[in-house]
């Protein structure tokens, strides 16, 4: 259990650090303080000199909760290829929490995700053959940042996480942490633009369209019900791509999406996904069934007509219901009570609208957020149905290596609140190149040309933010 110290503040902080002093080994000291409003992108950018390759960024829809993290105070990773990777991350996080001491200068701190927080993600399919460009992103890779800014409707909070052998002057230790935090009271705003796009190419389009034909043949033969097949686009730039301007574009235009970035050395995985996998707040868990889509209209009347068309389209309704059924079953296995509406509604992003069904449950005390992630991933919206067969088909006929694309990315705090999104509408950045990914759900009456056009729409959020244009 994480030991948390609230104000008075120094007397209680000293008491807790004296307790840490008796542990006889290093502990993770986490110090949080409220700060004046800080721009999370300026904070992210400020870490470029000292923490390049070790930064992350997260913003949920409407920016209700934003994190910007620098450095690695602790790392949890797994190369296991089965469900064990979820168990390992959960178990190691629980063990790490036994060595954490969190203190802050608030009289009462109820704000989630302030203090030690674990951020990271999983690969889509741990059994797929790994591509060189995904080598830095393992089957499971999580970390506690050295320095983190949390921005929410409750205010802005800065957290410093450090391993310490508390065997000396605890007054001095508190003073050192306070001084580190004070460095970020003012941040210079550095302007920057996107790199110039030189060339854009679609990869393996013919192979992808042949895979769709093969899949529809197998579905008609009742070998499986649905499979999601993705393709990729490769962008070449004149100069190295800076993340802060890209994130600023995504935050400005993709206001209904989770905007995220995870750096691993010279690479960064970045996205603006509309799809929540699961959120846990106290004892409640939430998921979003998002499957079935159509473009946005050019005006309000056309947009409403397209939405009504989607709400009554048999193909999309069937595809959506497959996702609803699977997520509902996973919730019923892990929750005491489960609630969902009887009919889907519409979830609209800037470029596309989806069929949407929210599901809410009260999680059992014996279940963890990671066990629920393991059962949900991949949902039929990202893999297909049945799950195991669909993933096997993707591995065999999809002409790309997914890596972290369409996989769970997110965070969990020391009180087990957390949220994971599905990493679609995403791209892998490596210096002056970007790989963008988009996929479609394939059922028996899917047509390759129509699915291709749907991927064009799904590529737009990232392509537009990166200074490209929709491919004709």
C-alpha positions in Angstrom: 0.0 0.0 0.0 1.3 3.4 -0.9 2.0 5.5 2.2 0.5 9.0 1.6 1.3 12.0 3.8 -1.1 15.0 3.9 -0.5 18.4 5.4 0.3 19.7 8.3 2.8 19.2 6.2 6.3 19.0 7.4 5.7 17.2 10.6 3.8 14.4 8.9 6.2 14.3 6.0 9.1 14.0 8.4 7.3 11.2 10.2 6.7 9.2 7.0 10.3 9.8 5.8 11.5 8.6 9.2 9.4 5.4 8.6 11.1 5.1 5.2 14.4 5.5 6.9 13.7 2.3 8.9 13.0 0.2 5.8 16.8 -0.3 5.2 16.5 -0.1 1.4 15.8 2.5 -1.2 12.2 3.6 -1.6 10.4 5.6 -4.2 9.7 9.0 -2.8 6.9 10.8 -4.5 6.4 14.5 -3.7 3.4 16.4 -5.2 2.5 20.1 -5.0 -0.2 22.3 -6.5 1.3 24.8 -9.0 0.0 27.7 -11.0 -1.5 26.9 -14.3 1.2 25.4 -16.5 0.9 24.6 -20.2 1.3 20.8 -20.5 2.8 21.1 -24.0 5.3 23.7 -22.8 6.1 21.3 -19.9 6.5 18.4 -22.4 8.7 20.6 -24.6 10.8 21.7 -21.7 12.0 18.2 -21.2 13.5 17.9 -24.6 17.1 18.7 -23.6 17.3 16.4 -20.6 14.6 13.7 -21.3 14.4 13.3 -25.1 13.3 9.8 -25.8 11.8 9.4 -22.3 8.6 11.6 -22.4 4.9 10.9 -22.6 1.8 12.9 -23.1 -1.9 12.1 -22.5 -5.1 14.0 -22.8 -8.6 12.6 -22.6 -11.5 13.9 -24.7 -12.3 17.5 -23.9 -9.0 17.6 -22.0 -10.6 16.9 -18.6 -7.3 15.1 -17.6 -3.9 15.8 -19.1 -0.6 14.3 -18.1 2.8 15.2 -19.3 5.7 13.1 -18.0 9.5 13.3 -18.2 12.1 10.6 -17.5 11.9 7.2 -16.0 11.9 6.7 -12.2 10.9 3.1 -12.5 10.2 0.7 -15.5 8.0 -2.4 -15.7 8.1 -4.5 -18.8 7.4 -8.0 -20.0 8.4 -10.1 -23.0 5.8 -12.8 -22.2 3.6 -13.7 -25.1 0.4 -14.7 -23.4 -2.0 -13.3 -20.8 1.0 -13.5 -18.4 2.2 -10.1 -19.6 -0.9 -8.5 -18.1 -0.4 -10.4 -14.8 3.3 -9.5 -14.7 2.6 -5.7 -15.0 -0.2 -5.9 -12.4 2.0 -7.9 -10.0 5.1 -5.8 -10.4 3.0 -2.6 -10.0 1.6 -4.0 -6.7 5.1 -4.8 -5.5 6.4 -1.4 -6.5 3.6 0.3 -4.5 4.9 -1.4 -1.4 8.1 0.7 -1.8 6.4 4.1 -2.4 6.0 7.0 -0.1 3.9 9.9 -1.4 3.5 13.2 0.4 2.1 16.5 -0.7 1.2 19.9 0.7 -2.5 19.8 0.3 -4.8 19.6 3.3 -7.0 17.1 1.4 -6.0 15.7 -1.9 -8.7 13.7 -3.6 -7.5 14.3 -7.1 -6.8 11.1 -9.0 -3.5 10.6 -10.9 -1.5 12.9 -8.7 1.6 11.2 -7.2 3.2 8.0 -8.5 1.5 7.0 -11.8 2.3 4.1 -14.2 2.0 4.9 -17.9 2.5 2.7 -20.9 1.0 0.1 -23.2 0.9 -3.4 -24.7 1.5 -4.8 -28.1 -1.5 -5.8 -30.2 -0.3 -9.4 -30.8 2.7 -10.7 -28.8 2.9 -13.7 -31.2 3.4 -11.7 -34.4 6.8 -11.6 -36.0 8.4 -8.3 -34.9 9.3 -5.6 -37.4 12.5 -3.6 -36.9 10.6 -0.4 -36.5 8.7 -1.8 -33.4 11.8 -3.2 -31.6 11.8 -0.5 -28.9 8.2 -1.2 -28.0 7.8 -4.4 -26.2 4.9 -6.7 -25.4 4.3 -4.7 -22.3 6.2 -1.6 -21.4 5.3 0.8 -18.5 7.1 3.4 -16.5 6.7 5.8 -13.6 8.0 9.2 -14.8 10.7 11.1 -12.9 8.7 14.4 -13.2 5.0 14.7 -14.1 2.5 17.4 -14.6 -1.2 16.6 -14.0 -3.8 19.1 -15.2 -7.5 18.7 -14.5 -10.5 20.7 -13.5 -9.2 20.6 -9.9 -6.1 22.5 -10.9 -2.4 21.7 -11.8 -0.2 19.4 -9.8 3.5 18.7 -10.2 4.9 15.4 -9.0 8.6 14.5 -8.5 9.4 10.7 -8.2 12.9 9.7 -7.0 14.5 6.6 -5.5 16.1 7.5 -2.2 17.9 5.7 0.6 16.4 7.7 3.4 19.3 7.6 5.8 20.2 11.2 6.3 18.7 14.6 6.8 15.0 14.3 5.9 14.7 18.1 6.1 17.3 18.4 3.4 15.5 15.8 1.3 12.2 17.7 1.4 14.0 20.9 0.5 15.7 19.2 -2.5 12.4 18.0 -3.8 10.8 21.4 -3.3 13.6 23.1 -5.2 13.2 20.6 -8.1 9.5 21.4 -8.3 10.2 25.1 -8.3 12.2 24.9 -11.5 8.9 24.4 -13.4 7.0 27.4 -11.9 7.7 29.3 -15.2 8.3 27.7 -18.5 9.5 29.4 -21.7 7.1 29.1 -24.6 9.1 27.9 -27.6 7.5 28.2 -31.0 8.0 25.5 -33.6 6.3 24.2 -36.7 5.8 20.9 -38.4 8.5 19.5 -40.7 8.0 19.8 -44.4 6.4 16.7 -46.0 8.5 15.5 -49.0 6.8 12.3 -50.1 3.9 10.0 -49.1 3.4 6.4 -50.2 0.7 3.8 -49.5 2.2 0.4 -48.7 1.0 -3.0 -49.9 -2.5 -1.7 -51.0 -3.0 -4.6 -53.5 -2.0 -7.2 -50.9 -4.4 -5.6 -48.4 -7.3 -5.7 -50.9 -6.6 -9.3 -51.7 -6.6 -10.0 -47.9 -10.1 -8.5 -47.7 -11.3 -10.8 -50.5 -9.7 -13.8 -48.8 -11.4 -12.9 -45.5 -14.9 -12.4 -47.0 -14.6 -15.9 -48.7 -13.7 -17.4 -45.3 -16.5 -15.6 -43.5 -19.0 -16.8 -46.0 -17.7 -20.3 -45.4 -18.5 -19.8 -41.7 -14.9 -20.0 -40.6 -15.3 -16.8 -38.5 -17.7 -13.9 -38.3 -15.5 -10.8 -38.6 -11.9 -9.7 -38.9 -10.3 -6.2 -38.8 -7.7 -5.7 -41.4 -5.3 -2.6 -41.3 -3.0 -1.0 -43.8 -0.3 1.6 -43.5 1.0 4.8 -45.2 4.6 6.0 -45.0 5.4 9.7 -44.9 8.8 11.2 -45.5 9.8 14.6 -44.2 12.6 17.1 -45.0 13.6 17.3 -41.3 13.1 15.5 -38.0 9.6 15.8 -36.7 9.0 17.6 -33.4 6.3 16.2 -31.2 5.0 19.3 -29.5 3.7 21.1 -32.6 2.1 17.8 -33.7 0.4 17.3 -30.4 -0.8 20.9 -30.5 -2.5 20.3 -33.8 -4.2 17.1 -32.6 -5.4 18.9 -29.4 -6.8 21.7 -31.4 -8.7 19.7 -34.0 -9.4 16.3 -32.4 -11.3 17.5 -29.3 -13.4 14.3 -29.0 -10.3 12.0 -29.0 -7.6 10.8 -26.6 -4.4 12.4 -27.7 -1.3 10.5 -26.6 2.5 10.2 -27.3 5.0 7.7 -25.9 8.7 8.2 -26.7 11.1 5.3 -26.8 14.5 6.5 -27.7 14.5 7.8 -31.2 10.9 6.8 -31.8 7.5 8.0 -30.7 4.1 6.4 -30.9 1.5 9.1 -31.3 -2.3 9.1 -31.9 -5.7 10.7 -31.5 -8.1 7.9 -30.8 -11.8 8.3 -30.1 -12.0 4.8 -28.5 -11.8 4.1 -24.8 -11.1 0.5 -23.9 -11.7 0.8 -20.2 -11.7 3.4 -17.4 -11.7 2.7 -13.7 -12.8 5.3 -11.1 -13.1 4.0 -7.6 -15.2 0.9 -7.9 -16.8 1.7 -11.2 -15.5 0.7 -14.6 -16.6 2.1 -18.0 -16.1 1.0 -21.6 -17.1 2.3 -25.0 -18.4 0.1 -27.8 -17.4 2.0 -30.9 -17.9 0.1 -34.2 -19.7 0.9 -37.4 -18.9 4.3 -39.1 -19.8 6.8 -41.7 -18.3 10.1 -42.8 -19.4 13.5 -41.5 -21.7 15.6 -43.7 -20.7 18.9 -45.4 -23.5 20.7 -43.5 -25.8 20.0 -40.6 -28.6 18.5 -42.7 -26.3 16.2 -44.6 -24.5 15.2 -41.3 -27.8 14.3 -39.7 -29.0 12.3 -42.7 -25.7 10.4 -42.7 -26.1 9.7 -39.0 -29.6 8.4 -39.5 -28.4 6.2 -42.3 -25.7 4.7 -40.1 -28.2 4.1 -37.3 -30.3 1.9 -39.6 -27.6 0.3 -41.7 -27.8 -3.5 -41.2 -24.1 -4.2 -41.9 -22.9 -1.6 -39.4 -25.5 -2.6 -36.8 -24.4 -6.2 -36.9 -20.7 -5.2 -36.7 -21.5 -3.0 -33.7 -23.6 -5.6 -31.9 -20.7 -8.1 -32.1 -18.6 -5.6 -30.1 -21.3 -4.9 -27.6 -21.9 -8.5 -26.9 -18.3 -9.3 -26.3 -17.6 -6.3 -24.0 -20.8 -6.9 -22.0 -19.8 -10.5 -21.4 -16.3 -9.4 -20.2 -17.9 -6.9 -17.8 -20.4 -9.5 -16.5 -17.5 -11.8 -15.7 -15.7 -9.1 -13.7 -18.5 -6.9 -12.3 -21.3 -7.2 -9.8 -23.7 -5.0 -11.9 -23.6 -4.1 -15.6 -25.6 -1.4 -17.3 -25.9 -0.4 -21.0 -28.5 1.3 -23.2 -30.7 -0.9 -25.5 -29.8 1.0 -28.7 -26.6 2.6 -30.0 -26.3 6.4 -30.4 -23.8 8.4 -32.5 -20.3 9.4 -31.5 -19.0 12.2 -33.8 -15.4 13.2 -34.3 -14.2 15.8 -36.7 -14.0 13.5 -39.8 -16.2 10.5 -39.0 -19.2 9.4 -36.9 -19.5 6.0 -35.2 -22.2 3.8 -33.6 -21.6 4.1 -29.9 -22.8 2.1 -26.9 -21.4 2.9 -23.4 -21.2 0.1 -20.8 -20.8 0.7 -17.0 -20.1 -1.8 -14.2 -19.2 -2.2 -10.6 -16.0 -4.1 -10.5 -15.5 -7.1 -8.2 -12.9 -6.6 -5.5 -11.2 -9.8 -6.7 -10.6 -8.3 -10.2 -8.0 -5.8 -11.3 -8.0 -3.2 -14.1 -5.3 -5.3 -15.8 -7.3 -8.5 -15.7 -10.2 -6.6 -17.4 -7.9 -5.2 -20.0 -6.6 -8.7 -20.8 -10.2 -10.0 -21.3 -11.3 -7.1 -23.4 -8.2 -6.9 -25.7 -8.7 -7.0 -28.6 -12.4 -6.2 -28.8 -14.1 -7.2 -32.1 -13.8 -3.6 -33.2 -10.0 -4.0 -33.3 -9.5 -7.7 -34.0 -12.6 -9.5 -35.0 -14.8 -12.3 -33.8 -14.2 -14.9 -32.5 -11.2 -13.2 -30.8 -8.5 -15.9 -31.0 -9.3 -16.9 -34.6 -9.5 -13.3 -35.8 -6.0 -12.5 -34.3 -4.6 -15.6 -36.0 -6.1 -14.5 -39.3 -4.6 -11.0 -38.9 -1.2 -12.5 -38.2 -1.5 -14.6 -41.4 -2.9 -12.3 -44.1 -2.6 -8.6 -42.9 0.3 -7.0 -44.9 1.8 -5.1 -41.9 3.2 -5.6 -38.4 0.9 -3.9 -35.9 3.2 -3.4 -33.0 1.3 -1.2 -30.6 -1.2 -0.1 -33.2 -4.8 -0.9 -32.0 -3.5 -2.0 -28.6 -4.2 -0.7 -25.1 -2.3 2.5 -24.1 -3.0 4.3 -20.9 -2.3 4.8 -17.2 -3.1 3.6 -13.6 -2.4 5.5 -10.4 -1.5 4.3 -6.9 -5.2 4.1 -5.9 -5.9 1.9 -8.9 -7.8 4.6 -10.8 -6.9 4.4 -14.5 -7.9 4.7 -18.1 -6.8 2.9 -21.3 -7.6 3.8 -24.8 -7.3 1.8 -28.0 -4.4 3.1 -30.0 -6.1 3.6 -33.4 -5.8 6.8 -35.5 -2.1 6.5 -34.7 1.4 6.7 -36.1 4.9 5.6 -35.4 7.4 8.4 -35.8 11.1 7.8 -36.4 13.1 11.0 -36.9 12.0 12.1 -40.4 9.5 9.3 -41.2 6.0 8.5 -40.0 4.0 5.3 -40.4 0.3 5.8 -40.2 -2.2 3.0 -39.7 -5.9 2.5 -40.4 -8.1 -0.5 -40.4 -11.7 -1.7 -41.2 -14.0 -4.4 -39.9 -14.5 -7.0 -42.6 -17.8 -9.0 -42.7 -19.3 -11.3 -45.3 -20.6 -8.5 -47.5 -17.6 -6.1 -47.3 -16.3 -4.7 -50.5 -12.6 -3.9 -50.8 -13.1 -0.6 -52.6 -15.5 0.7 -49.9 -13.2 -0.5 -47.1 -10.3 1.3 -48.8 -12.4 4.5 -48.8 -13.2 4.1 -45.2 -9.5 3.9 -44.3 -8.9 7.1 -46.2 -11.3 8.8 -43.8 -9.7 7.2 -40.7 -6.2 8.4 -41.8 -7.3 12.0 -42.0 -6.8 13.0 -38.3 -3.2 12.1 -38.2 -2.5 13.0 -41.9 -4.0 16.4 -41.5 -2.1 17.1 -38.3 1.2 16.1 -40.0 0.7 18.5 -42.9 -0.4 15.9 -45.4 -3.6 15.7 -47.5 -6.1 12.9 -48.0 -4.9 10.5 -50.6 -7.0 10.6 -53.8 
